[in-house]
């Protein structure tokens, strides 16, 4: 198939390009930076420099590509991991999940795309009835004020993509990414790994929030399965071991050769950084990926973050 990937130079995008090309697909991949076109070309994609918030530019790029499938992997989450930058990156990502989604859907409809696959995430799932949710679970309907805009953007993306009637719309709620290119990897310039090494990524409160993770190459292979044979609707993509945040962070510190993470009271983090990190550490809900395994035959290479941390961080 001919596949148009918006956000092809991002954390998952480059892995996705490589896997699709290896399977014989023709890939057009977008990037915001002209400096990344060479890397995309080396992976086998036809690169396009694109501002996804410019509707005319998006329409033109999609019309020239004439793809059968569009894959929406646009975020603005690369860069320094600190609170000041995080707020700016979150705001930019929210626009890509609202305006960017709408521009891509309009362009897709104009050229008769038959399948549209988009990146959502499971970070803000509503926690009801247990610590792990399947695809029938909802994104948090009543988030704290500092989460409201981001949660609304995710809801907009999911509703817009899965609600299209003229093509097959698929939203993928991913667990947390780790591995090469994610910032959570065993490399000197890996931003999140460096915070953990410096003990600047603490366990908040009891660390009871349940995290679901997925190695970046497994996230890409699940996306390939959805592109090739997915059914309209939502898929969850994560490994088989949702676990408390305190266990994940402690094991990650050991894997990186760091001291154990510090512990910080929830009230203090709420005072300094707001409710979002407190929610993530104390209230987060894990996800089950049984649907995509059963329907599409997807099997993760790293079924547990425990082996992923020891074998897959490089």
C-alpha positions in Angstrom: 0.0 0.0 0.0 1.0 3.6 -0.3 1.0 5.0 3.2 1.3 8.7 4.4 2.8 9.0 7.8 2.4 12.4 9.5 5.1 12.7 12.1 7.5 10.2 10.5 10.6 11.5 12.2 9.2 11.2 15.7 9.9 8.6 18.4 7.6 5.9 16.8 7.6 7.3 13.3 11.1 6.3 12.3 10.6 2.7 13.6 7.3 2.6 11.8 8.8 3.7 8.5 11.5 1.0 8.7 9.0 -1.8 9.5 6.6 -0.7 6.7 9.3 -0.4 4.1 10.6 -3.8 5.1 7.2 -5.2 4.5 7.0 -3.8 0.9 4.9 -0.7 1.5 5.6 2.7 -0.2 5.9 5.3 2.5 5.7 9.1 2.4 6.8 10.6 5.7 6.5 14.1 7.0 8.8 16.1 9.3 8.8 19.7 10.5 12.6 19.9 10.1 14.4 19.9 6.7 17.4 18.5 8.6 15.6 15.2 9.2 14.7 14.5 5.5 18.0 12.6 5.0 17.3 10.2 7.8 13.8 9.5 6.5 15.2 9.0 3.0 17.8 6.6 4.4 15.0 4.5 6.0 13.3 4.2 2.6 10.6 6.9 2.9 9.9 9.8 0.6 10.3 12.8 2.9 8.1 15.9 3.0 8.7 18.9 5.1 5.3 19.9 6.5 3.6 22.3 9.0 0.7 20.1 10.0 -1.2 23.2 11.4 -1.3 24.7 7.9 -4.5 23.2 6.3 -3.5 24.2 2.8 -0.1 22.7 3.1 -1.6 19.5 4.5 -4.1 19.2 1.7 -1.5 19.8 -0.9 0.9 17.2 0.5 -1.7 14.5 0.8 -3.1 15.3 -2.6 0.4 14.9 -4.2 1.0 11.6 -2.3 -2.4 10.1 -3.1 -2.1 7.5 -0.2 -4.4 4.6 0.6 -3.7 5.0 4.3 -2.9 8.0 6.5 -1.1 7.4 9.8 -1.2 10.3 12.3 1.7 10.2 14.7 2.1 14.0 15.3 3.2 15.3 18.7 5.5 18.0 19.9 6.9 16.0 22.8 10.6 15.9 21.8 13.1 18.0 23.7 14.1 18.9 27.3 12.1 17.2 30.0 11.4 19.9 32.5 8.2 21.6 33.7 8.7 24.8 31.7 9.3 23.0 28.5 6.7 20.3 29.3 3.8 22.9 29.4 4.8 24.4 26.1 5.2 21.0 24.4 1.8 19.9 25.8 0.1 22.9 24.4 1.7 22.3 21.0 0.7 18.7 21.1 -2.9 19.6 22.0 -3.1 21.7 18.8 -1.7 18.8 16.7 -4.3 16.5 18.2 -7.2 18.9 17.5 -6.4 21.2 14.5 -3.8 18.8 13.1 -6.2 15.9 13.2 -9.0 17.9 11.5 -6.6 19.0 8.7 -5.4 15.5 8.1 -9.0 14.1 8.1 -10.2 16.7 5.6 -7.2 16.0 3.3 -7.8 12.2 3.6 -11.5 12.6 2.7 -10.6 14.7 -0.3 -8.4 12.0 -1.9 -10.4 9.0 -0.9 -8.2 7.5 1.8 -9.6 4.2 2.9 -8.0 3.8 6.4 -6.9 6.4 8.9 -4.8 5.4 11.9 -4.0 7.8 14.7 -2.0 8.0 17.9 -3.8 8.4 21.2 -2.5 7.3 24.5 -3.7 5.6 27.7 -2.2 8.0 30.2 -5.5 9.6 31.3 -7.8 6.6 31.3 -10.6 6.7 33.8 -9.9 4.3 36.7 -13.1 2.5 37.6 -13.7 -1.0 38.9 -10.0 -2.0 38.8 -6.5 -1.0 38.0 -6.5 -2.2 34.3 -8.9 -1.1 31.5 -9.8 -2.6 28.2 -11.0 -0.6 25.1 -14.5 -0.2 26.6 -12.9 2.1 29.2 -13.2 5.9 28.8 -10.7 8.7 28.8 -11.1 10.6 32.2 -14.4 12.5 31.9 -13.8 14.9 34.8 -10.0 15.6 34.8 -8.3 18.1 37.1 -8.1 21.6 35.7 -4.4 21.3 34.7 -5.2 18.1 32.7 -8.4 19.3 31.1 -7.0 20.7 27.9 -4.8 17.7 27.2 -7.6 15.2 28.0 -10.0 17.2 25.8 -7.5 17.1 22.9 -7.2 13.3 23.2 -11.0 12.9 23.3 -11.3 15.1 20.2 -8.8 13.0 18.3 -10.5 9.7 19.2 -14.0 10.9 18.5 -13.0 12.5 15.2 -11.1 9.5 13.9 -13.4 6.7 15.1 -16.5 8.7 14.0 -15.7 9.0 10.3 -18.1 7.2 8.1 -16.3 7.4 4.8 -13.2 5.4 5.8 -12.0 3.0 8.5 -10.9 5.1 11.5 -8.6 3.6 14.1 -7.3 5.2 17.2 -4.4 3.5 19.1 -4.1 4.1 22.8 -0.4 3.4 23.5 1.2 2.7 26.9 4.3 4.7 27.8 7.1 4.4 25.2 10.6 3.3 26.1 13.6 2.2 24.0 15.7 3.8 21.3 14.7 7.3 20.3 12.2 7.8 23.1 14.4 9.6 25.7 13.9 6.6 28.0 16.9 4.6 26.8 20.5 3.8 27.8 22.2 6.6 26.0 24.1 9.6 27.4 21.8 12.2 25.9 18.5 10.4 26.8 16.5 13.1 28.6 14.3 11.0 30.9 17.0 8.4 31.6 19.3 11.3 32.6 16.7 12.6 35.1 16.5 9.2 36.6 20.3 8.9 36.9 20.3 12.3 38.6 17.4 11.2 40.9 15.3 14.0 39.5 12.4 11.8 38.6 10.9 10.9 42.0 8.2 8.5 43.1 5.3 10.7 44.1 3.3 9.6 47.2 2.9 5.9 47.4 3.5 5.4 43.6 0.3 3.4 43.4 -0.7 4.5 39.9 -0.6 1.6 37.5 1.6 2.1 34.4 1.4 0.2 31.2 4.6 0.4 29.0 5.5 -0.7 25.5 8.8 -0.9 23.8 8.9 1.4 20.9 9.6 -1.4 18.3 6.6 -3.2 19.7 4.5 -0.1 19.4 5.5 0.2 15.8 4.8 -3.5 15.0 1.3 -3.1 16.6 0.7 -0.1 14.4 1.7 -2.0 11.3 -0.9 -4.7 12.2 -3.5 -2.0 12.6 -2.5 -0.4 9.2 -2.6 -3.7 7.4 -5.7 -5.4 8.9 -7.2 -3.3 11.7 -10.9 -2.8 12.2 -12.5 0.6 12.9 -12.4 1.6 16.5 -9.9 1.7 19.3 -7.0 -0.6 20.1 -4.9 -0.7 23.3 -1.1 -1.3 22.8 1.1 -2.2 25.8 3.0 -5.1 27.2 1.6 -7.8 29.4 2.6 -6.4 32.8 0.9 -3.3 34.0 2.5 -2.4 37.4 2.6 0.2 40.1 4.7 3.3 39.1 7.0 2.7 42.2 8.0 -0.8 40.9 8.6 0.4 37.3 10.8 3.4 38.4 12.8 1.3 40.9 13.5 -1.3 38.3 14.4 1.3 35.7 16.8 2.9 38.0 18.5 -0.4 38.6 18.7 -1.1 34.8 20.4 2.3 34.3 22.8 1.8 37.1 21.3 4.6 39.1 20.5 5.0 42.8 16.9 4.3 43.8 14.5 7.1 43.0 13.7 9.6 45.8 10.2 9.7 47.3 8.3 13.0 47.4 4.9 13.7 49.2 2.0 14.1 46.8 1.0 17.4 48.4 4.4 19.0 47.7 4.4 17.9 44.0 0.8 19.2 43.7 1.9 22.5 45.1 4.9 22.9 42.8 3.9 21.2 39.6 0.1 20.8 39.7 -2.2 17.8 39.7 -1.0 16.1 36.5 2.2 14.4 37.8 0.3 13.4 41.0 -2.4 11.8 39.0 0.1 9.9 36.9 1.9 8.6 39.9 -1.0 7.8 42.2 -4.2 7.4 40.1 -3.1 6.2 36.6 -4.9 3.1 35.2 -3.1 0.4 33.2 -4.5 -1.1 30.0 -5.0 -4.6 28.5 -3.9 -5.4 24.9 -5.9 -8.6 24.6 -8.1 -7.2 21.8 -5.3 -6.4 19.3 -3.6 -9.8 20.1 -6.8 -11.7 19.5 -8.1 -9.7 16.5 -4.8 -9.0 14.7 -2.4 -11.6 16.0 0.0 -9.1 17.4 2.7 -10.4 19.8 5.1 -8.1 21.6 8.8 -8.9 21.4 9.1 -7.6 24.9 6.0 -8.9 26.8 7.4 -7.4 30.1 9.2 -4.1 30.8 11.4 -6.1 33.1 13.1 -7.9 30.1 12.7 -4.7 28.1 14.7 -2.7 30.6 17.5 -5.2 30.6 17.6 -6.0 26.9 15.9 -3.2 25.0 17.1 0.1 26.2 19.9 0.4 23.6 
